[in-house]
Amino acid sequence: MTEPLDRRTVFPRLPSLTGLRFAAALLVYFTHLSVEGYLAPGPTEAVFRYAFGLGWLGVEFFFILSGFVMTWSARPGDSRTRFWRRRLVKVFPTHLATWLAALLLALAAGELLTTARLLPSFFLLNAWLPDLDVMRAVNLPSWSLSVELSFYLAFPWLHALIGRIRPERLWAWVWGVAATIALLPFVADHVFPSEPRLPGLEMTLTQNWFLVALPAVRALDFVLGILLARIVLAGRWIGLGMPGAALLVAAGAAAQLALVPTVYGLSATLALPLALFVAASARADTTGARSPFRGATAVWLGEISFAFYMTHHLVLHYVRLALGETRVWSVPEFAGLGVVLLVVTIAGSWLVHRLVEAPAMRRWSRPAARGERPERVPAGGRAG
C-alpha cells in the first residue's frame, strides 16, 4: 500500500494520462482507416480482427479514463450544476461544430440524410437506440460521446455513492465490477437472438449495441475508473508500475484479438487491465516515475485528442469519396496515405481545438462573478 495523496498537491494535472488520450484516439483512427475501404476486400479482411480489437481498446480506455479523471479532479463543495456546466462546455461546442461540418460534407457528397442519422446524434441520444442508422449518425464517433454524456449526468450521484465505500473494501468492489463486465458477453450470447449477424461479426446488432454502446452497461467501465481513482487517492494502490500494467494490457489485448469477432472479443478481457494501467500511469505522475507519455509533444497531442477523435472520421470518409469511392490502394500506398491523412487530421484537430474547444472553455467553463472576467482555463484544459 502507499500513502494517501493530498488533493491540494496532486490536483489537477496528470500529464501521462493526457498523453495517453492521443494514443487511444490513434487506435480508433487506425480502425476507421482500415475498414473505410481504402484497401481491397482481401487485405481489409486480413486486418479486420486487429483493427476492430484495437479500436475497441481505445474506446474502452476513454470510458475508464473518464471515471478516473472526474474522480481525481472532483472539487470539494462543487455543485452539480457547476460540474455539468464545465463538462458540457468542454464537449458540446466541438460536437456541434463537427456535426455541422459532417452535415455540410454529407450534403456536398450527395449522401442520403435521414432523420435517424441526424437528430439523435445532434442531441447525443444515439447510443440509447439499437438502430444501425442511428448508431452510424452523421458523424460516426458521436455515439461514444452520447455514452460519455450519460456518464457526466450520473457522476455526481455515482461519485457520492462510491465515496461511501470504506477504503479497505475498494478492491473487492473492483473485482466485482470487473467480473460483471467479463460476464456480460455470456448474457448477450444467451439472452439475445444470434441472427441476423452484422457483416464481418459473429454477433447481432442488438448484441453489439448491448455490449458496446448501451450507456447503462458501459457505465460499469466508468465506475471502474472511479473506484481505481479512489484507490490511488486513498493510498490503497498495490504498487504495480506502468511496465507491469502495460504487460497486463498486452495480455488482455491478445486474448481479445483471439476472441474477435465474437461477443467475447469486446471488453471482457480488457476492462480490468486498462483500469490498472490508468491507475499506474496516474501513480507514476504523482511519484515522478518514468513515463513515455509525459513529454511535451505527447501532452500537446493529448490536449487536441478530443478534437482529433471528433474530426478523424470526417477526414477518412470524405477523402475516400473525393479520391474515388471504388478505388483501392496497395498495402504500401495505403500505409503512406494513412500517414498523410493522419497529419491532415492532426492539423485540422489543432484548428478545432484552438478555434472552438479552448475558447469555449475559457469563456464559459465557469460563471463569472459580476464585474469579473471569465476564468481563464489553460489551452490544454484538464486531463479529462
SEPALO-334765 format. One line per 2 residues: number of its first residue (from 1); their letters; for each residue x, y, z of C-alpha. Coordinates in Angstrom, 3 decimals, always signed. Example, Ala and Ser with C-alpha at 12.3 -4.5 7.8 and 13.67 -1.06 7.14 Angstrom:
REM SEPALO-334765
1) as) +12.300/-4.500/+7.800  +13.670/-1.060/+7.140
//
This chain:
REM SEPALO-334765
1) mt) +0.000/+0.000/+0.000  +1.019/+3.639/-0.451
3) ep) +0.447/+6.860/+1.417  -2.856/+8.689/+0.827
5) ld) -2.493/+11.632/-1.529  -3.244/+15.229/-0.625
7) rr) -5.586/+16.597/-3.286  -4.052/+20.035/-2.884
9) tv) -0.722/+18.726/-4.182  -1.944/+16.439/-6.997
11) fp) -4.904/+18.312/-8.487  -5.433/+18.557/-11.392
13) rl) -2.594/+17.654/-13.776  -1.939/+14.087/-14.915
15) ps) +0.327/+14.561/-17.939  +0.765/+10.846/-18.671
17) lt) -2.987/+10.330/-18.908  -3.247/+13.398/-21.118
19) gl) -0.606/+11.932/-23.438  -2.291/+8.535/-23.411
21) rf) -5.524/+10.066/-24.667  -3.980/+10.610/-28.098
23) aa) -2.586/+7.075/-28.169  -6.114/+5.767/-27.550
25) al) -7.591/+8.064/-30.214  -4.904/+6.868/-32.636
27) lv) -6.110/+3.274/-32.210  -9.613/+4.367/-33.207
29) yf) -8.137/+6.255/-36.178  -6.353/+3.067/-37.305
31) th) -9.613/+1.113/-37.032  -11.609/+3.502/-39.193
33) ls) -8.754/+3.873/-41.687  -8.586/+0.078/-42.051
35) ve) -12.307/-0.502/-42.629  -13.147/+2.650/-44.624
37) gy) -12.475/+0.969/-47.967  -9.037/+2.199/-48.976
39) la) -7.779/-1.404/-49.171  -9.129/-4.174/-51.393
41) pg) -11.518/-6.627/-49.648  -8.825/-9.291/-49.177
43) pt) -6.333/-7.143/-47.221  -9.215/-5.480/-45.366
45) ea) -10.420/-8.866/-44.127  -6.850/-9.718/-43.066
47) vf) -6.512/-6.649/-40.846  -10.110/-6.538/-39.636
49) ry) -9.519/-8.581/-36.474  -6.700/-6.302/-35.352
51) af) -8.441/-3.101/-36.389  -11.685/-3.988/-34.641
53) gl) -9.972/-5.141/-31.447  -7.555/-2.215/-31.179
55) gw) -10.280/+0.312/-31.900  -12.410/-1.042/-29.085
57) lg) -9.367/-0.955/-26.767  -9.110/+2.781/-27.441
59) ve) -12.786/+3.467/-26.738  -12.757/+1.323/-23.594
61) ff) -9.760/+3.299/-22.374  -11.701/+6.567/-22.756
63) fi) -14.669/+5.244/-20.781  -12.473/+4.127/-17.878
65) ls) -10.351/+7.283/-18.052  -13.436/+9.485/-17.704
67) gf) -14.408/+7.947/-14.380  -10.828/+8.109/-13.104
69) vm) -10.152/+11.731/-14.061  -13.510/+13.090/-12.901
71) tw) -12.938/+11.497/-9.501  -9.333/+12.669/-9.365
73) sa) -10.251/+16.264/-10.094  -13.515/+16.392/-8.114
75) rp) -13.688/+19.634/-6.168  -14.885/+19.592/-2.553
77) gd) -18.112/+21.532/-2.291  -18.540/+21.712/-6.073
79) sr) -22.195/+21.893/-7.103  -23.777/+19.567/-9.638
81) tr) -24.692/+22.462/-11.907  -21.123/+23.814/-11.994
83) fw) -19.740/+20.353/-12.719  -22.249/+19.804/-15.519
85) rr) -21.516/+23.255/-16.924  -17.775/+22.511/-17.191
87) rl) -18.320/+19.150/-18.851  -20.940/+20.355/-21.327
89) vk) -18.871/+23.384/-22.284  -15.936/+21.082/-22.962
91) vf) -17.779/+18.722/-25.313  -20.761/+20.451/-26.898
93) pt) -19.065/+23.253/-28.896  -16.743/+20.749/-30.596
95) hl) -19.587/+18.284/-31.055  -21.820/+20.899/-32.675
97) at) -19.015/+22.193/-34.903  -18.137/+18.711/-36.172
99) wl) -21.812/+17.744/-36.506  -22.388/+20.781/-38.724
101) aa) -19.229/+20.024/-40.726  -20.423/+16.440/-41.185
103) ll) -23.835/+17.662/-42.366  -22.316/+20.010/-44.937
105) la) -19.887/+17.359/-46.203  -22.676/+14.789/-46.499
107) la) -24.810/+17.236/-48.454  -21.892/+18.081/-50.759
109) ag) -21.251/+14.354/-51.319  -24.906/+13.697/-52.101
111) el) -25.325/+11.192/-49.281  -28.728/+10.155/-48.012
113) lt) -29.533/+12.042/-44.815  -32.345/+10.568/-42.762
115) ta) -33.888/+11.807/-39.554  -32.342/+8.772/-37.826
117) rl) -28.846/+9.826/-38.910  -29.301/+13.456/-37.918
119) lp) -31.482/+14.179/-34.913  -30.454/+11.556/-32.309
121) sf) -26.777/+12.376/-32.840  -27.418/+16.121/-32.705
123) fl) -28.892/+15.729/-29.213  -26.376/+12.973/-28.326
125) ln) -29.057/+10.358/-27.765  -27.822/+7.940/-30.427
127) aw) -26.203/+5.433/-28.043  -29.588/+4.684/-26.478
129) lp) -31.176/+3.381/-29.684  -30.285/-0.021/-31.240
131) dl) -30.707/+1.163/-34.815  -27.904/+0.955/-37.377
133) dv) -28.653/+4.322/-38.996  -28.861/+5.985/-35.586
135) mr) -25.591/+4.428/-34.460  -23.763/+5.487/-37.623
137) av) -25.064/+9.034/-37.322  -23.931/+11.906/-39.488
139) nl) -20.606/+11.899/-37.585  -19.888/+8.298/-36.612
141) ps) -17.781/+8.825/-33.430  -20.584/+10.784/-31.754
143) ws) -22.117/+7.540/-30.432  -19.368/+7.315/-27.793
145) ls) -19.883/+10.974/-26.880  -23.519/+10.069/-26.262
147) ve) -22.284/+7.455/-23.766  -19.938/+9.970/-22.139
149) ls) -22.771/+12.478/-21.729  -24.666/+9.871/-19.717
151) fy) -21.592/+9.472/-17.506  -21.438/+13.215/-16.913
153) la) -25.067/+13.378/-15.892  -24.726/+10.442/-13.479
155) fp) -21.320/+11.293/-11.996  -22.396/+13.461/-9.018
157) wl) -24.544/+10.630/-7.668  -22.150/+7.806/-8.566
159) ha) -19.239/+9.680/-7.006  -21.202/+10.251/-3.802
161) li) -22.290/+6.600/-3.568  -18.826/+5.194/-4.268
163) gr) -17.385/+7.736/-1.824  -19.216/+5.894/+0.953
165) ir) -17.265/+2.668/+0.346  -14.689/+2.091/+3.068
167) pe) -11.118/+2.234/+1.674  -10.334/-1.334/+2.743
169) rl) -13.258/-2.603/+0.627  -12.460/-0.735/-2.588
171) wa) -10.508/-3.601/-4.163  -13.366/-6.022/-3.537
173) wv) -15.623/-3.668/-5.481  -13.072/-3.509/-8.317
175) wg) -13.032/-7.307/-8.620  -16.822/-7.385/-8.513
177) va) -17.300/-4.787/-11.239  -14.576/-6.359/-13.416
179) at) -16.197/-9.792/-13.027  -19.571/-8.343/-14.039
181) ia) -18.042/-6.822/-17.181  -16.411/-10.161/-18.015
183) ll) -19.751/-11.996/-17.634  -21.799/-9.620/-19.805
185) pf) -20.868/-11.357/-23.109  -22.414/-14.559/-21.724
187) va) -25.609/-12.592/-21.110  -25.575/-11.197/-24.646
189) dh) -24.804/-14.634/-26.097  -27.637/-16.420/-24.301
191) vf) -30.337/-13.769/-23.891  -30.418/-12.018/-27.277
193) ps) -31.115/-13.689/-30.657  -27.966/-14.677/-32.558
195) ep) -29.332/-13.778/-36.014  -29.133/-11.790/-38.244
197) rl) -25.446/-11.127/-37.793  -23.659/-7.898/-38.556
199) pg) -21.322/-8.048/-41.590  -17.945/-9.423/-40.559
201) le) -19.027/-10.115/-36.978  -20.417/-13.113/-35.146
203) mt) -22.992/-11.031/-33.300  -26.243/-9.239/-33.996
205) lt) -26.843/-5.517/-33.905  -28.679/-5.882/-30.594
207) qn) -25.830/-7.868/-29.030  -23.283/-5.337/-30.278
209) wf) -25.372/-2.407/-29.025  -25.854/-4.022/-25.614
211) lv) -22.139/-4.665/-25.090  -20.616/-1.671/-26.882
213) al) -22.960/+1.306/-26.744  -25.754/+0.995/-24.185
215) pa) -24.803/+3.669/-21.603  -26.289/+1.728/-18.683
217) vr) -23.895/-1.161/-19.452  -20.884/+0.961/-20.346
219) al) -21.293/+2.768/-17.019  -19.522/-0.227/-15.472
221) df) -16.283/+0.920/-17.158  -16.880/+4.400/-15.816
223) vl) -17.456/+3.039/-12.288  -14.255/+1.010/-12.575
225) gi) -12.369/+4.247/-13.262  -13.985/+5.931/-10.245
227) ll) -13.007/+3.036/-7.989  -9.378/+2.997/-9.158
229) ar) -9.060/+6.760/-8.653  -10.337/+6.378/-5.121
231) iv) -7.851/+3.571/-4.521  -4.877/+5.690/-5.629
233) la) -6.059/+8.763/-3.707  -6.695/+6.706/-0.568
235) gr) -3.222/+5.165/-0.651  -4.532/+1.642/-1.346
237) wi) -2.556/+1.167/-4.560  -0.732/-2.176/-4.811
239) gl) +2.479/-0.745/-6.264  +2.004/-2.036/-9.823
241) gm) +4.077/+0.147/-12.164  +3.374/+1.193/-15.742
243) pg) +5.527/-1.572/-17.322  +3.743/-4.313/-15.391
245) aa) +0.332/-2.802/-16.106  +1.229/-2.490/-19.810
247) ll) +2.043/-6.213/-19.891  -1.402/-6.951/-18.450
249) va) -2.991/-4.781/-21.158  -0.984/-6.632/-23.820
251) ag) -2.146/-9.984/-22.453  -5.761/-8.767/-22.339
253) aa) -5.492/-7.436/-25.904  -4.028/-10.725/-27.152
255) aq) -6.914/-12.640/-25.567  -9.380/-10.162/-27.037
257) la) -7.955/-10.481/-30.564  -8.207/-14.256/-30.296
259) lv) -11.924/-13.892/-29.492  -12.800/-11.327/-32.195
261) pt) -15.281/-11.255/-33.960  -17.467/-12.889/-31.281
263) vy) -19.258/-11.134/-28.422  -16.403/-12.239/-26.167
265) gl) -13.883/-10.169/-28.128  -15.018/-6.776/-26.829
267) sa) -14.425/-5.608/-23.261  -14.365/-8.880/-21.276
269) tl) -10.578/-9.301/-21.255  -9.588/-5.630/-21.349
271) al) -11.542/-3.666/-18.743  -9.525/-4.589/-15.652
273) pl) -6.048/-4.394/-17.310  -6.881/-0.973/-18.776
275) al) -8.170/+0.298/-15.430  -4.973/-0.876/-13.731
277) fv) -2.895/+0.798/-16.449  -4.748/+4.104/-15.994
279) aa) -4.156/+3.965/-12.239  -0.486/+3.003/-12.662
281) sa) +0.026/+5.912/-15.070  -1.527/+8.371/-12.630
283) ra) +0.583/+6.976/-9.827  +3.706/+7.410/-11.991
285) dt) +2.844/+11.083/-12.399  +2.463/+11.616/-8.657
287) tg) +5.743/+9.866/-7.841  +7.807/+11.143/-10.770
289) ar) +8.384/+7.621/-12.104  +9.465/+7.318/-15.725
291) sp) +6.654/+7.630/-18.264  +6.882/+7.768/-22.087
293) fr) +3.680/+9.816/-22.276  +4.757/+12.823/-20.207
295) ga) +6.771/+14.650/-22.868  +5.680/+17.981/-24.307
297) ta) +4.700/+16.527/-27.696  +2.691/+13.691/-26.164
299) vw) +0.857/+16.087/-23.849  +0.121/+18.519/-26.697
301) lg) -1.312/+15.698/-28.794  -3.372/+14.640/-25.794
303) ei) -4.738/+18.150/-25.461  -6.086/+18.090/-29.023
305) sf) -7.189/+14.437/-28.798  -10.885/+15.200/-28.321
307) af) -10.926/+17.356/-31.447  -8.909/+14.629/-33.212
309) ym) -11.424/+11.980/-32.192  -14.377/+14.057/-33.408
311) th) -12.805/+15.012/-36.771  -10.820/+11.961/-37.860
313) hl) -13.699/+10.020/-39.417  -14.776/+13.043/-41.441
315) vl) -11.295/+13.249/-42.973  -11.049/+9.499/-43.641
317) hy) -14.537/+9.104/-45.079  -14.806/+12.168/-47.284
319) vr) -11.245/+11.998/-48.598  -12.024/+8.446/-49.717
321) la) -15.143/+9.672/-51.528  -13.172/+12.523/-53.105
323) lg) -10.450/+10.149/-54.336  -12.957/+7.689/-55.747
325) et) -15.374/+5.530/-53.797  -14.457/+2.347/-55.660
327) rv) -10.724/+2.982/-55.900  -8.427/+0.819/-53.760
329) ws) -4.738/+1.044/-52.913  -1.925/-1.430/-52.386
331) vp) -0.687/-2.019/-48.851  +2.367/+0.325/-49.221
333) ef) +0.177/+3.006/-50.805  -2.383/+2.530/-48.030
335) ag) +0.313/+2.962/-45.359  +1.621/+6.153/-46.947
337) lg) -1.878/+7.539/-47.419  -2.664/+6.751/-43.796
339) vv) +0.314/+8.816/-42.634  -0.640/+11.753/-44.866
341) ll) -4.242/+11.694/-43.652  -3.007/+11.469/-40.061
343) vv) -1.017/+14.675/-40.494  -4.020/+16.366/-42.122
345) ti) -6.281/+15.232/-39.280  -3.860/+16.463/-36.616
347) ag) -3.672/+19.861/-38.320  -7.455/+20.087/-38.546
349) sw) -7.811/+18.960/-34.939  -5.440/+21.666/-33.776
351) lv) -7.591/+24.254/-35.546  -10.800/+22.915/-33.994
353) hr) -9.168/+22.845/-30.568  -7.741/+26.347/-30.933
355) lv) -10.780/+27.985/-32.530  -13.644/+26.126/-30.834
357) ea) -12.783/+23.971/-27.808  -10.246/+26.139/-25.970
359) pa) -12.113/+29.471/-26.433  -15.361/+27.882/-25.249
361) mr) -13.637/+26.562/-22.140  -12.068/+29.936/-21.396
363) rw) -15.313/+31.791/-21.928  -17.948/+29.560/-20.379
365) sr) -16.347/+26.886/-18.165  -17.467/+28.716/-15.040
367) pa) -19.834/+31.600/-14.437  -18.011/+34.859/-13.867
369) ar) -18.832/+36.901/-10.826  -20.444/+40.235/-11.585
371) ge) -17.799/+42.670/-12.791  -15.170/+39.908/-13.258
373) rp) -13.721/+38.425/-16.390  -14.435/+34.724/-17.062
375) er) -11.978/+32.233/-15.608  -9.056/+31.636/-17.931
377) vp) -8.538/+27.931/-18.437  -5.173/+26.803/-19.849
379) ag) -5.384/+25.876/-23.517  -4.896/+22.232/-22.693
381) gr) -7.804/+22.082/-20.302  -7.574/+19.265/-17.790
383) ag) -6.625/+15.629/-18.011  -10.199/+14.514/-18.695
//
